[in-house]
Structure formats: C-alpha cells, structure tokens
Amino acid sequence: MRTKLLISLFIILGLLAACAERNPHPMDMSVAVRNAGTKADHEALAEHYEEAAKEMQLKADEHKRLLSQYESKSYIYGRRALDLQSHCRGLINAYEKAAEENLELANLHRQM
C-alpha cells in the first residue's frame, strides 16, 4: 500500500514538473502580441513560436526514445514499466500538442 502511494506521488510530481517545463516563453507574450504592429514584429513572433515548437518536438522525441526503452526492456523495470510507459505516452502527447499549437500561432503571425 505504501509503495503504491509513493509511486503515485512520484508520478504526480513528475507530471507537475513536466507541466511547469512547458512554458517556452521567457517574455510576457501577451504584451508582445498586443504591441505587434509591423510585419517585422509579427515575423519575430512567428520565429519565436517556431523555435518553441522545435523545442517541444525535441522533448517529444526524447520521450519517444525513453518509451521505446521502457517497452523493449520492461523486464528491467518490473512493475514500474507500465507506469513509466504511461507517463512517457502522456508527455509525448502533451509536447506534440504544444508543438502543433506553437506552429499554428507562428502561421497566424506570418499571415498578419
């Protein structure tokens, strides 16, 4: 019982840490978007969003490699293997969605 509680706690903490890491914007993007008026401003925003999308895709790819390891060598990880696989799948989905959203924002700013 205690082991399951500790595993659950680590999974929750891992997910919280992953969510905290998803913020690829070191600046206040709402101010930057609001103040964008020229083509150059929108181009800079588009480049920023494309860079963020690349970072998110790199993280997704890293977790795909980890997932492959957890699937192919699950005997090493014992009962934790399924939890680790599930965790990686969740992170892969989150990072890929974030990458798609950043690319959509980049395309919108390129059209402005």
C-alpha positions as CSV (number, residue, x, y, z in Angstrom):
1,M,0.0,0.0,0.0
2,R,2.8,2.4,0.9
3,T,4.7,1.5,-2.2
4,K,1.7,2.3,-4.4
5,L,1.3,5.6,-2.6
6,L,4.9,6.6,-3.2
7,I,4.7,5.6,-6.9
8,S,1.6,7.7,-7.3
9,L,3.2,10.6,-5.6
10,F,6.3,10.4,-7.9
11,I,4.0,10.2,-11.0
12,I,2.0,13.2,-9.9
13,L,5.2,15.2,-9.1
14,G,6.7,14.2,-12.5
15,L,3.6,15.4,-14.3
16,L,3.6,18.7,-12.4
17,A,7.3,19.1,-13.2
18,A,6.6,18.4,-16.9
19,C,3.8,20.9,-17.0
20,A,6.0,23.6,-15.4
21,E,8.6,23.0,-18.0
22,R,6.1,23.5,-20.9
23,N,6.3,27.3,-20.7
24,P,8.7,28.1,-23.5
25,H,8.1,31.8,-23.4
26,P,10.7,33.7,-21.3
27,M,8.9,37.0,-22.0
28,D,5.4,38.2,-21.5
29,M,3.9,37.1,-24.8
30,S,0.6,38.8,-24.2
31,V,2.4,42.2,-24.2
32,A,4.5,41.3,-27.2
33,V,1.4,40.2,-29.2
34,R,-0.6,43.2,-28.2
35,N,2.3,45.6,-29.2
36,A,3.0,43.8,-32.6
37,G,2.0,46.2,-35.3
38,T,4.5,45.9,-38.1
39,K,5.3,43.0,-40.3
40,A,8.7,42.7,-38.6
41,D,7.1,42.3,-35.2
42,H,4.8,39.5,-36.4
43,E,7.8,37.8,-38.2
44,A,9.7,37.9,-34.9
45,L,6.8,36.4,-33.0
46,A,6.4,33.7,-35.7
47,E,10.1,32.8,-35.3
48,H,9.7,32.7,-31.6
49,Y,6.8,30.3,-31.8
50,E,8.6,28.1,-34.4
51,E,11.6,27.9,-32.0
52,A,9.3,26.9,-29.2
53,A,7.7,24.3,-31.4
54,K,11.1,22.8,-32.2
55,E,11.9,22.6,-28.5
56,M,8.6,20.8,-27.8
57,Q,9.2,18.4,-30.6
58,L,12.7,17.6,-29.4
59,K,11.3,16.8,-25.9
60,A,8.6,14.6,-27.5
61,D,11.3,12.8,-29.5
62,E,13.4,12.3,-26.3
63,H,10.4,10.7,-24.6
64,K,9.7,8.5,-27.6
65,R,13.2,7.1,-27.2
66,L,12.6,6.5,-23.5
67,L,9.2,4.9,-24.3
68,S,11.0,2.5,-26.7
69,Q,13.5,1.6,-24.0
70,Y,10.7,1.0,-21.4
71,E,8.8,-1.2,-23.9
72,S,11.7,-3.2,-25.2
73,K,13.3,-3.8,-21.8
74,S,10.3,-3.8,-19.5
75,Y,11.8,-6.7,-17.6
76,I,14.4,-4.4,-16.2
77,Y,11.8,-2.0,-14.7
78,G,9.5,-4.7,-13.2
79,R,6.0,-3.5,-12.3
80,R,7.1,0.2,-12.8
81,A,7.4,-0.4,-16.5
82,L,3.7,0.2,-17.2
83,D,3.7,3.4,-15.2
84,L,6.8,4.6,-16.9
85,Q,5.3,3.8,-20.3
86,S,2.1,5.6,-19.5
87,H,4.0,8.6,-18.2
88,C,6.0,8.8,-21.4
89,R,2.9,8.5,-23.6
90,G,1.3,11.3,-21.7
91,L,4.3,13.6,-22.1
92,I,4.7,12.7,-25.8
93,N,1.1,13.7,-26.4
94,A,1.4,17.0,-24.4
95,Y,4.7,18.0,-26.1
96,E,3.4,17.2,-29.6
97,K,0.2,19.2,-28.9
98,A,2.2,22.1,-27.7
99,A,4.4,21.9,-30.8
100,E,1.3,21.9,-33.0
101,E,-0.2,24.9,-31.2
102,N,3.1,26.9,-31.5
103,L,3.3,26.1,-35.2
104,E,-0.3,27.3,-35.6
105,L,0.5,30.5,-33.8
106,A,3.6,31.0,-36.0
107,N,1.5,30.5,-39.1
108,L,-1.1,33.0,-37.9
109,H,1.5,35.7,-37.3
110,R,3.1,35.1,-40.7
111,Q,-0.3,35.8,-42.3
112,M,-0.7,39.1,-40.4
